[in-house]
């Protein structure tokens, strides 16, 4: 079986986003189900995969990053309401035997993602 991982890169300073709260939800016909929560380490990564083994299933998911809280904790001056607050990345896992790496590249004004491995 594969695994799901993530990391955060703060492009406003060109460094890993340490201390970002990350929540993973499975999106089912019944709604969103929380599957994992983590906080990024000094390297901007979670200490363990968010999904792996039997928990790695095909389906729709959402990663929610508390980016606004991260920037506020760093002392970045932000407008209220924040332009970038919670970043939700909706994605699908079609082949659970593969590795899925879904990073967040973020600043207080923009964000991007891609599928890594």
N, C-alpha and C positions, 0 to 999 in steps of 0.2 A: 504494500500500500504506500501511497505517497504521503505528503504532508503539506500543510498550509502554514506559511510564515509571512512576516511583514517587517518593515523597518520604516523609520521616519528620518527624512533629511530636511533640515531647516535651511532653505536656500537664502534666507535673509542674512545668515552669518556663515554659510558654507560649512556647517557642522552637523553631526547627528542630533536629532531631536530627542534629548534625554528627558524622561519623566512624563511622557505623553500617555494618558489613559487610552486604551484601545479595547473596544467591545466588539465581539463577533456574534452576529445573529444569523440563524437559519431562517429563510423566508419560506413559509409553508402556506397551504391553503387556509390554515387556521390563524395565520398572522406570523409575527416575528417571535422567534424563540432564542433567548440568550444561550449561547454555547460556550463562550469563553470570555475572560477578561484578563488583561495584563497591563503592565506599565513598562514602557520602553526603558532599557538600561542606558548606561553611559555611551554605548555605541549606537543608540537609537533603535535597538532590536529588542524583541521579546526574548526572554531567557529560554523559552521552550516553544515548539510549534503550537499554533493555535488549534490545529486539528492534525491527527495522525492515527494510523492503525485503523481500528474499527470505526472510529469517530469520523474518519475522512470519507464522506459520502457524496455522491453526485447530487447536485441541487443548486438552488439560488441562495446567495448569502449577502450579507452587508457587513462591512467593517466600518465602525464609527470611531473616529479619532477626535479627542477633545483638544483640538488645535488652539482654540481661543483661550482656554484655561492655561495651556502651555505657554502661549505668548504673554499672557497677563502675569504668570508666575515669573517669567524672565524679566518683567518690568518694562515690556514694550508698551508704549503709549498707543492705546487702541480707542477708536470711537465707540460710542454706545448707541445703538447696538453694534456689535462687532461685525465687520464685513465677512471675515472667515471665522466661524465659531466651531460648530461640530461639522466635521467633514465625513460624509457618508459615501462610501464606495460600494456600489451594488455590482455584483459579479456572479458568474456561474462556474461551478466545477462540473465539467462534463466527464472527465477521466480521473477518478479518485486514485488510480494507481500512479499518477504522475505527481510531481512536486509543483505546487503553485506558490509563487512568491508575489505578494501584492503590496508594493511599497507606496508610501506617500511622500511626495516632494512638495514642500509647503512653505509659504511665507504668509504674513498677515493679509496679503492681497490676492493671492493666487495659489492654486495647487494642481498637481498632475499625478498620474499613476501609470503603470504599465504592468504587463505580466512578465515576471522573471521566472526563474526555475530553481 
